[in-house]
């Protein structure tokens, strides 16, 4: 167990924004929400999965909807208490702790705010090891866990408990509610016993986010004999896919998702080449000179070429210089059940999944 204060939150937000693979919302918005709660209510206790007592009941806290809309609305101080009350009354169980459902700029932060305001610990685990756009896209679905009963509330006070027959139905119905309520909801879903969490959760994800954030923040100071870029890539285990300047961004909000494509003209050693990355909230596919270099469920991340700070899809702007980095995904996503949920063909990409390290080996590349 350890306490999370302002500096820890800063680093977690930065690292989780990288693991968000372009999605998960604006880390600045999420960070403000978490820091505000901690300053008002005190530091949050974070515990490892092995510190959670047998039989404990865990309530994740998350936001649902288009990240660009969430940046305008934010999350209030009272939503978590109402979700907590709905969940405890519905299940008739005491909530022992909360947790993030994914890594991302907002959804890594909201459980910290929830833990601070509810006075409960947060577990160092999530259900993705990254961010994905749809509710059923978690490792707990692979394990047969149900997303519902799912509690939801909007900023106006509309709320409810949703019960569905499959996790895909949860996504479809909750998405329509999200759209009707203005594009974002605060939710709690995949409430579960600690035994399920131990078996199917991505353990240590908040700590990994914090370590990555600290490495990004101190890259220039800690690089030593390496260049800052080499240090960054080595630390995160990143595959260098492309370096370029953004020449075009196509973006639209459709059904509470941010859809789009960013086009890059090569710079430096990539000069003369062209790349594009397609996204649905999160980056889905990276193509360089017509060749696919990475697809979901591996992580495709765009970072600033000088600071290595992640650039989420809703912050992409013409002229910005970025490094396209690929990270290897959590092992359960590479199973057939995982690929059925989040593989390239689910998102309409006409390609079979090939692990990013195999694609890198074929073209003679590596981590740097």
URLINCOR-V287705 format. One record per pair of residues at least 24 apart in sequence whose ideal C-beta (glycine too) atoms are under 8 Angstrom apart, sorted by the first residue. I is the first residue (numbers start at 1). J is the second residue. If there is no record, write none. Layout:
# URLINCOR-V287705
i=[I	I]
j=[J	J]
This chain:
# URLINCOR-V287705
i=[1	1	1	1	1	1	2	2	3	3	3	3	4	4	4	4	4	4	4	5	5	6	6	6	8	9	9	9	9	9	10	10	10	11	11	11	11	11	11	12	12	12	12	12	12	12	13	13	13	13	14	14	14	14	14	14	15	15	15	15	15	15	15	15	15	16	16	16	16	16	16	16	16	17	17	17	17	17	18	18	18	18	18	18	18	18	19	19	19	19	19	19	19	19	19	19	19	20	20	20	20	20	20	20	20	20	20	21	21	21	21	21	21	21	21	22	22	22	22	22	22	22	22	22	22	22	22	23	23	23	23	23	23	23	23	23	23	23	23	24	24	24	24	24	24	24	24	24	24	24	24	25	25	25	25	25	25	25	25	25	25	26	26	26	26	26	26	26	26	27	27	27	27	27	28	29	29	29	29	29	30	30	30	30	30	30	30	31	31	32	33	33	33	33	33	33	34	34	34	34	34	36	36	37	37	37	37	37	37	38	38	38	40	40	40	41	41	41	42	43	44	44	44	44	44	45	45	45	46	46	46	46	46	47	47	47	47	47	48	48	48	48	49	49	49	49	49	49	49	49	52	52	52	52	52	53	53	54	54	55	55	56	56	56	56	57	57	57	57	57	57	57	57	57	58	58	58	58	58	58	58	58	58	58	58	59	59	59	59	59	59	59	59	59	60	60	60	60	60	60	60	60	60	60	61	61	61	61	61	61	61	61	61	61	61	62	62	62	62	62	62	62	62	62	62	63	63	63	63	63	63	63	64	64	64	64	64	64	64	64	64	64	65	65	65	65	65	66	66	66	66	66	66	66	67	67	67	67	67	67	67	68	68	68	69	69	69	69	69	70	70	70	71	73	73	73	73	74	75	75	75	75	76	77	79	79	79	80	80	80	80	80	81	81	82	82	83	83	83	83	83	83	83	84	84	84	86	86	86	86	86	87	87	87	87	90	90	90	91	91	95	95	96	96	96	97	97	97	98	98	99	99	99	99	99	100	100	100	101	101	101	101	101	101	102	102	102	102	102	102	102	103	103	103	103	103	103	104	105	105	107	108	108	110	122	123	124	124	124	124	124	125	125	125	125	125	125	125	126	126	126	126	127	127	127	127	128	128	129	129	129	129	129	130	130	130	130	130	130	131	131	132	132	132	132	133	133	133	133	134	134	135	135	135	135	135	135	136	136	136	136	136	136	137	137	138	139	139	139	139	139	139	139	140	140	140	140	140	141	141	142	142	142	142	142	142	143	143	143	145	145	145	145	146	147	147	147	148	149	150	150	150	150	151	151	151	152	152	152	152	152	153	153	153	154	154	154	154	154	155	155	155	156	175	175	178	179	179	183	183	184	200	202	212	216	216	216	219	219	228	229	229	229	229	230	232	232	233	233	233	234	234	236	236	237	237	237	238	238	238	238	238	239	239	239	239	239	239	239	239	239	239	240	240	240	240	240	240	241	241	241	241	241	241	241	241	241	242	242	242	242	242	242	242	242	242	243	243	243	243	243	243	243	243	243	244	244	244	244	244	244	244	245	245	245	245	246	246	246	246	246	246	246	247	248	249	249	249	251	251	251	257	258	258	260	260	262	262	262	264	264	267	267	275	277	277	278	279	280	281	282	283	284	284	284	285	285	285	285	286	286	291	292	292	293	293	293	293	293	294	294	294	295	295	295	295	295	295	296	296	296	296	296	296	297	297	297	297	297	297	297	297	297	298	298	298	298	298	298	299	299	299	299	300	300	300	301	301	301	326	326	327	328	328	328]
j=[45	46	47	48	51	121	45	46	43	44	45	46	38	43	44	45	46	112	122	38	43	35	38	39	210	34	35	38	109	112	35	213	217	209	210	211	213	214	217	108	109	112	206	209	210	213	105	108	109	213	212	213	216	217	309	310	208	209	210	211	212	213	214	215	216	103	104	105	108	109	206	209	213	104	105	309	310	312	212	213	216	236	301	303	310	327	103	104	129	130	131	205	208	209	212	299	327	102	103	104	105	108	130	131	282	310	312	130	131	282	283	299	300	301	327	277	279	281	282	283	300	301	302	310	311	312	313	67	104	131	132	133	258	279	281	282	283	312	313	67	102	103	104	105	106	107	108	131	281	282	312	63	67	70	71	104	105	106	107	312	314	67	70	71	105	106	312	314	315	105	106	109	310	312	105	70	71	74	105	106	104	105	106	107	108	109	110	105	109	74	74	75	106	109	110	113	109	110	112	113	116	77	113	77	112	113	114	116	117	112	113	116	77	116	117	116	117	119	116	116	112	115	116	121	122	115	121	122	121	122	123	124	206	97	121	122	123	124	123	124	203	204	123	124	125	194	197	198	201	203	96	97	123	194	197	96	194	194	195	193	194	96	97	193	194	91	93	94	95	96	191	192	193	194	95	96	97	98	99	123	191	192	193	194	197	83	84	87	95	97	98	99	188	191	98	99	100	101	111	127	188	189	190	191	98	99	100	101	110	111	113	114	186	187	188	100	101	102	107	110	111	186	187	188	189	106	107	110	184	185	186	187	135	152	174	175	178	184	185	186	187	256	178	183	184	185	256	183	184	253	256	257	258	281	105	106	258	281	312	313	314	253	258	314	182	183	184	253	256	106	183	184	314	155	182	183	184	155	110	113	155	186	155	117	153	155	186	113	114	117	118	186	117	118	153	159	114	151	152	153	186	187	188	114	118	188	151	153	159	161	188	149	151	188	191	149	151	161	149	191	120	191	120	121	194	121	122	123	122	123	123	125	126	197	201	126	205	206	126	127	128	138	189	190	126	127	128	130	131	132	138	128	129	130	131	205	209	131	310	312	131	206	209	186	206	197	203	204	205	206	207	197	201	202	203	204	205	206	201	202	205	206	190	200	201	202	202	330	202	205	329	330	333	282	297	299	327	329	330	281	282	282	296	297	342	257	280	281	282	171	175	167	170	171	174	175	189	166	167	168	170	171	341	341	342	190	200	201	202	330	332	333	338	190	192	196	200	201	167	341	200	332	335	337	338	341	196	199	200	190	192	196	200	190	171	189	190	189	191	174	187	188	189	187	188	189	177	185	186	187	188	185	186	187	181	182	184	185	186	182	184	186	181	255	256	256	255	256	253	256	256	332	330	236	307	308	309	307	308	308	305	308	323	368	368	303	308	325	367	368	367	368	325	327	327	328	367	301	325	326	327	367	294	325	326	327	356	357	360	365	366	367	323	324	325	365	367	368	275	286	288	293	294	300	324	325	326	266	270	273	275	286	288	293	323	324	267	268	269	270	305	321	322	323	324	270	273	274	275	321	322	324	319	320	321	322	316	317	318	319	320	321	322	318	318	316	317	318	313	314	316	281	313	314	313	316	302	313	316	322	324	305	321	324	302	324	349	313	347	313	313	313	344	347	349	344	347	349	351	324	326	363	351	359	326	356	359	360	363	326	356	359	343	344	349	351	353	354	342	343	344	347	349	353	329	330	333	334	338	339	342	343	353	326	327	328	329	355	356	326	327	328	329	324	325	326	325	326	327	356	360	356	355	356	357]
